[in-house]
Amino acid sequence: MAEFIHNFGLAHLKLPFEANTGRILVTQTVVTSVGAIVCTVFGFVAFYSALLGGLACIIPNAYAIWRVFGKNRAVHPNDPRIFGIMLRAEMIKFATTACVFAAIFWLVSSINPIAMFSVFTVVTFAGWIEAGLRIR
């Protein structure tokens, strides 16, 4: 994965791929894409609703991962600041998720909430499963 980032000039993004947390975002992006393609069967509204539901999960997670594992952050599990950093990142992630959903319902006139929340839930579980596989 590090070669992919270097070859495509994405190294300046400072994503924490060295800590395997970037795999969570990649997994969530793939699951979002597959979910959106599957929802195409139910029409274009379901397609972009599913895409927006996945992005409502990925964007706040990307922020939380950057906040915890980014440059000048808690780089070691024994860092005494890690609990406060993680707690703040999770609170901001929760608030960001709520704001993203509010913006979706406010700005998008035609939405399929079943497709959106279904893909959001599956993408959230995919991130948890990926994180659980990394712990072992």
C-alpha positions in Angstrom: 0.0 0.0 0.0 2.9 2.4 0.8 4.2 1.8 -2.8 0.8 2.7 -4.2 0.7 6.0 -2.3 4.2 6.8 -3.3 3.7 6.0 -6.9 0.6 8.1 -7.2 2.0 11.1 -5.4 -0.3 10.7 -2.4 2.5 10.7 0.2 2.0 14.4 1.0 -1.5 13.5 2.5 0.2 12.1 5.6 -2.3 9.3 6.0 -1.2 6.8 8.7 -0.8 3.8 6.4 2.2 2.7 8.4 -0.1 2.1 11.4 -2.5 -0.1 9.2 -5.3 2.4 9.9 -5.4 3.4 6.3 -6.6 -0.1 5.4 -9.8 0.7 7.3 -10.5 3.7 5.0 -9.6 1.6 1.9 -12.0 -1.2 3.0 -14.8 1.3 3.7 -14.3 2.9 0.4 -14.5 -0.4 -1.4 -17.6 -1.4 0.5 -19.2 2.0 -0.2 -18.5 1.5 -4.0 -19.9 -2.0 -4.0 -22.9 -1.0 -2.0 -23.6 1.9 -4.3 -23.3 -0.4 -7.4 -25.7 -2.9 -5.8 -28.2 -0.2 -5.1 -28.2 0.8 -8.7 -30.6 -2.0 -9.2 -33.2 0.1 -7.3 -32.5 3.2 -9.4 -30.3 6.3 -9.6 -31.7 7.8 -6.4 -30.8 4.6 -4.4 -27.3 4.7 -6.0 -26.4 8.2 -4.9 -28.2 7.8 -1.6 -26.0 4.7 -0.9 -22.9 6.7 -2.0 -23.8 9.5 0.3 -24.4 7.1 3.2 -21.0 5.6 2.7 -19.3 9.0 2.6 -21.1 10.0 5.8 -19.1 7.2 7.4 -15.8 7.6 5.6 -15.3 11.3 6.0 -15.6 11.4 9.8 -13.5 8.3 10.1 -10.8 9.8 8.0 -10.7 12.8 10.3 -10.6 10.7 13.5 -7.8 8.5 12.1 -5.8 11.6 11.1 -6.5 13.2 14.5 -5.2 10.2 16.5 -2.5 8.8 14.2 -1.5 11.9 12.2 1.8 13.8 12.5 2.6 15.0 16.0 -0.2 12.9 17.5 -0.2 9.8 19.7 2.4 7.7 18.0 2.8 5.1 20.7 0.2 3.2 22.7 1.8 4.2 26.0 1.6 7.9 25.2 -0.3 9.4 28.2 -2.1 11.8 25.9 -3.7 9.0 23.8 -7.0 8.8 25.8 -7.7 12.5 25.5 -6.8 12.6 21.9 -9.0 9.6 21.0 -11.9 10.9 23.1 -11.8 14.3 21.4 -11.5 12.7 17.9 -14.5 10.4 18.6 -16.6 13.3 19.8 -15.8 15.4 16.8 -16.4 12.3 14.6 -19.8 11.8 16.1 -20.7 15.5 15.6 -19.4 15.5 12.0 -21.4 12.4 11.2 -24.6 14.2 12.5 -23.7 17.3 10.5 -23.1 15.3 7.3 -26.5 13.6 7.7 -28.2 16.9 8.4 -26.6 18.4 5.3 -27.7 15.5 3.2 -31.3 15.7 4.3 -31.2 19.5 3.9 -29.5 19.8 0.6 -30.6 16.7 -1.3 -34.2 16.9 -2.4 -34.8 13.2 -3.4 -33.1 10.7 -1.1 -33.6 7.0 -0.4 -33.1 6.7 3.3 -33.2 2.9 3.3 -30.3 2.7 0.9 -28.4 5.5 2.6 -28.7 4.1 6.2 -28.1 0.5 5.0 -24.8 1.3 3.3 -23.8 3.5 6.2 -24.4 0.6 8.6 -22.6 -1.9 6.4 -19.6 0.5 5.9 -19.5 1.1 9.7 -19.4 -2.7 10.4 -16.8 -3.2 7.7 -14.5 -0.7 9.5 -15.0 -2.4 12.8 -14.3 -5.8 11.2 -11.2 -4.5 9.5 -10.0 -2.9 12.8 -10.6 -6.2 14.6 -8.6 -8.1 12.1 -5.7 -5.7 12.6 -5.7 -6.2 16.3 -4.9 -9.9 16.1 
